[in-house]
Amino acid sequence: QAHILGKTESDGCCYADSWSSVQFQRMANVSMATGKKPLSVPDLIKDVENGIYIIGDGSFSIDQQRYNAQFGGQLFYEIKNGQITRMLEDVAYQIRTPA
């Protein structure tokens, strides 16, 4: 698909299960360098006004068009004004990307 975008080389971000299948655009591998010092959980959430802290891997589901996705975890905590306030139950993180 690189030629469709006017590129001469692929970024290696398409995937298909066979040569005869239509490829899916995939997100490029994203790697982040470690910081100069380790961050604690309080450091990571100190500026979060209203959020959820998710611990552990859970279920996930992404549709083929990559428009809708849902992710879970093992433990969930509410974050209010940079503080973990309470444990939450039955949490799922759902997203919908623009069409």
Secondary structure, DSSP 4 states (H G I P E B T S, - for coil): -GGGGT-SS--S-EE-SSTTSPPEE-PPP------SS---HHHHHTT-SEEEEEES---EEE-TTSSEEEE--SEEEEEETTEEEEE--S--EEEE---
